[in-house]
Amino acid sequence: MAAGEAKSVLFVCLGNICRSPIAESVFRKLVTDGNLENKWMIDSGAVSDWNVGRSPDARALSCLRTHGIGTTHKARQITKDDFLTFDYILCMDESNLRDLKRKSSHIKNCKAKIELLGSYDPQNQLIIEDPYYGNDEDFETVFEQCLRCCKAFLEKPH
Ligand code: 6LJ
């Protein structure tokens, strides 16, 4: 990437209604608060097509609201184009990473660097677990992990 050029990041999880919209919203808040809107393109998506068009899980929205963050995101599945256009695709667990690497292996000229968001965690919690069958505390844990990792990623992308 040339200096001064905008960078792009796509946050990915299984259904794009819990973890990745939290990560996307947290990162967007950090970018907005830092007056860096012109420097970043930000989105999120799903490995699966289970929830396409849906708003985030009510527990994810409630967790974000608690931290003063809103979102109008609607779930979408990742596309071939995402691998060609995004600089970074940051995912949540080993299953996401396997699915993304498998999909990218069929794509010529894949541009995206595919990584675990947790690889940026200063507290070294590598995996951001799926909170779908969990409770509000699990969503709060996801939020705190995303906040730590997004701060570190914004500071110094790999
Ligand atoms: C096709 C068959 C599966 C989950 C989730 C889990 C389960 C989810 C979900 C995350 C976001 C039609 C859809 C699994 C949205 C929905 C239940 C099954 C959905 C799984 C395994 C471990 C932990 C969580 N699968 N929905 N249907 N995560």
Residues whose N, C-alpha, C, O or C-beta is under 5 A from the ligand:
A	BS01	6LJ	L14 G15 W50 D130 Y132
